[in-house]
């Protein structure tokens, strides 16, 4: 959750470890304050590696299911099936 450089660094690390990675950000783009071309390039390259971006989604609640998985409710709906958040 978050689109700053530390969140993206960890997203890349976990993706490299073969984890399914979703990045939820409140804004339209990651890396607020960075050059527009860099922001677009980073998003494109990370997406090509399988990282899924959820732009303009504000987290509202996290729930744990009986099977131990987590669901994240955002302003755009709920995404289920996470092992970690």
Phi and psi in degrees as GROMACS dihedral restraints (atoms count N, CA, C in turn):
[ dihedral_restraints ]
;  ai    aj    ak    al  type     phi  dphi    fc
    3     4     5     6     1   122.5    20    10
    4     5     6     7     1   150.5    20    10
    6     7     8     9     1  -119.3    20    10
    7     8     9    10     1    21.1    20    10
    9    10    11    12     1   -82.4    20    10
   10    11    12    13     1   176.2    20    10
   12    13    14    15     1   -66.2    20    10
   13    14    15    16     1   -31.7    20    10
   15    16    17    18     1   -70.4    20    10
   16    17    18    19     1   -43.0    20    10
   18    19    20    21     1   -60.5    20    10
   19    20    21    22     1   -42.0    20    10
   21    22    23    24     1   -69.7    20    10
   22    23    24    25     1   -34.6    20    10
   24    25    26    27     1   -62.1    20    10
   25    26    27    28     1   -46.6    20    10
   27    28    29    30     1   -67.2    20    10
   28    29    30    31     1   -35.7    20    10
   30    31    32    33     1   -59.9    20    10
   31    32    33    34     1   -42.8    20    10
   33    34    35    36     1   -65.5    20    10
   34    35    36    37     1   -39.6    20    10
   36    37    38    39     1   -63.4    20    10
   37    38    39    40     1   -50.5    20    10
   39    40    41    42     1   -67.5    20    10
   40    41    42    43     1   -34.0    20    10
   42    43    44    45     1   -63.8    20    10
   43    44    45    46     1   -40.1    20    10
   45    46    47    48     1   -64.7    20    10
   46    47    48    49     1   -24.3    20    10
   48    49    50    51     1   -89.5    20    10
   49    50    51    52     1    14.1    20    10
   51    52    53    54     1    72.3    20    10
   52    53    54    55     1    22.0    20    10
   54    55    56    57     1   -86.2    20    10
   55    56    57    58     1   148.4    20    10
   57    58    59    60     1   -76.5    20    10
   58    59    60    61     1   126.8    20    10
   60    61    62    63     1  -123.5    20    10
   61    62    63    64     1   131.6    20    10
   63    64    65    66     1  -120.9    20    10
   64    65    66    67     1   136.5    20    10
   66    67    68    69     1  -116.4    20    10
   67    68    69    70     1   118.6    20    10
   69    70    71    72     1  -102.9    20    10
   70    71    72    73     1   124.2    20    10
   72    73    74    75     1  -130.9    20    10
   73    74    75    76     1   146.1    20    10
   75    76    77    78     1   -77.7    20    10
   76    77    78    79     1   -27.8    20    10
   78    79    80    81     1   -88.6    20    10
   79    80    81    82     1   179.5    20    10
   81    82    83    84     1   -74.5    20    10
   82    83    84    85     1   -28.7    20    10
   84    85    86    87     1  -137.9    20    10
   85    86    87    88     1   159.1    20    10
   87    88    89    90     1   -78.0    20    10
   88    89    90    91     1   170.0    20    10
   90    91    92    93     1    54.5    20    10
   91    92    93    94     1    54.9    20    10
   93    94    95    96     1   -53.2    20    10
   94    95    96    97     1   135.3    20    10
   96    97    98    99     1    93.2    20    10
   97    98    99   100     1   -11.4    20    10
   99   100   101   102     1   -88.9    20    10
  100   101   102   103     1   165.2    20    10
  102   103   104   105     1   -57.7    20    10
  103   104   105   106     1   138.6    20    10
  105   106   107   108     1   -57.8    20    10
  106   107   108   109     1   -42.1    20    10
  108   109   110   111     1   -63.7    20    10
  109   110   111   112     1   -38.9    20    10
  111   112   113   114     1   -66.1    20    10
  112   113   114   115     1   -43.5    20    10
  114   115   116   117     1   -58.6    20    10
  115   116   117   118     1   -46.7    20    10
  117   118   119   120     1   -66.8    20    10
  118   119   120   121     1   -41.7    20    10
  120   121   122   123     1   -64.7    20    10
  121   122   123   124     1   -45.5    20    10
  123   124   125   126     1   -60.6    20    10
  124   125   126   127     1   -46.5    20    10
  126   127   128   129     1   -61.0    20    10
  127   128   129   130     1   -44.9    20    10
  129   130   131   132     1   -61.5    20    10
  130   131   132   133     1   -47.6    20    10
  132   133   134   135     1   -66.7    20    10
  133   134   135   136     1   -40.3    20    10
  135   136   137   138     1   -69.0    20    10
  136   137   138   139     1   -36.6    20    10
  138   139   140   141     1   -63.7    20    10
  139   140   141   142     1   -39.7    20    10
  141   142   143   144     1   -62.7    20    10
  142   143   144   145     1   -25.1    20    10
  144   145   146   147     1   -89.8    20    10
  145   146   147   148     1     3.0    20    10
  147   148   149   150     1   102.2    20    10
  148   149   150   151     1     2.8    20    10
  150   151   152   153     1   -80.1    20    10
  151   152   153   154     1   130.6    20    10
  153   154   155   156     1  -101.0    20    10
  154   155   156   157     1   125.7    20    10
  156   157   158   159     1  -100.4    20    10
  157   158   159   160     1   136.3    20    10
  159   160   161   162     1  -117.6    20    10
  160   161   162   163     1    91.4    20    10
  162   163   164   165     1   -81.0    20    10
  163   164   165   166     1   148.6    20    10
  165   166   167   168     1    55.2    20    10
  166   167   168   169     1    41.5    20    10
  168   169   170   171     1  -121.1    20    10
  169   170   171   172     1   116.9    20    10
  171   172   173   174     1   -96.8    20    10
  172   173   174   175     1   118.4    20    10
  174   175   176   177     1   -61.3    20    10
  175   176   177   178     1   137.1    20    10
  177   178   179   180     1  -120.8    20    10
  178   179   180   181     1   -33.5    20    10
  180   181   182   183     1  -159.8    20    10
  181   182   183   184     1   149.6    20    10
  183   184   185   186     1  -121.4    20    10
  184   185   186   187     1   130.8    20    10
  186   187   188   189     1  -126.2    20    10
  187   188   189   190     1   148.4    20    10
  189   190   191   192     1  -107.6    20    10
  190   191   192   193     1   127.2    20    10
  192   193   194   195     1   -82.7    20    10
  193   194   195   196     1   167.9    20    10
  195   196   197   198     1   -60.9    20    10
  196   197   198   199     1   -29.5    20    10
  198   199   200   201     1   -83.1    20    10
  199   200   201   202     1     1.9    20    10
  201   202   203   204     1    92.8    20    10
  202   203   204   205     1    -4.5    20    10
  204   205   206   207     1   -84.6    20    10
  205   206   207   208     1   161.3    20    10
  207   208   209   210     1  -110.9    20    10
  208   209   210   211     1   150.8    20    10
  210   211   212   213     1  -121.0    20    10
  211   212   213   214     1   142.4    20    10
  213   214   215   216     1  -115.6    20    10
  214   215   216   217     1   118.1    20    10
  216   217   218   219     1   -93.0    20    10
  217   218   219   220     1   130.7    20    10
  219   220   221   222     1  -125.1    20    10
  220   221   222   223     1   179.2    20    10
  222   223   224   225     1   -65.4    20    10
  223   224   225   226     1   -13.7    20    10
  225   226   227   228     1  -107.5    20    10
  226   227   228   229     1     2.1    20    10
  228   229   230   231     1   136.0    20    10
  229   230   231   232     1  -162.8    20    10
  231   232   233   234     1  -121.5    20    10
  232   233   234   235     1   136.2    20    10
  234   235   236   237     1  -114.0    20    10
  235   236   237   238     1   125.7    20    10
  237   238   239   240     1  -106.3    20    10
  238   239   240   241     1   163.8    20    10
  240   241   242   243     1    92.4    20    10
  241   242   243   244     1    22.9    20    10
  243   244   245   246     1   -88.1    20    10
  244   245   246   247     1   139.9    20    10
  246   247   248   249     1   -86.2    20    10
  247   248   249   250     1   -28.0    20    10
  249   250   251   252     1  -143.8    20    10
  250   251   252   253     1   149.2    20    10
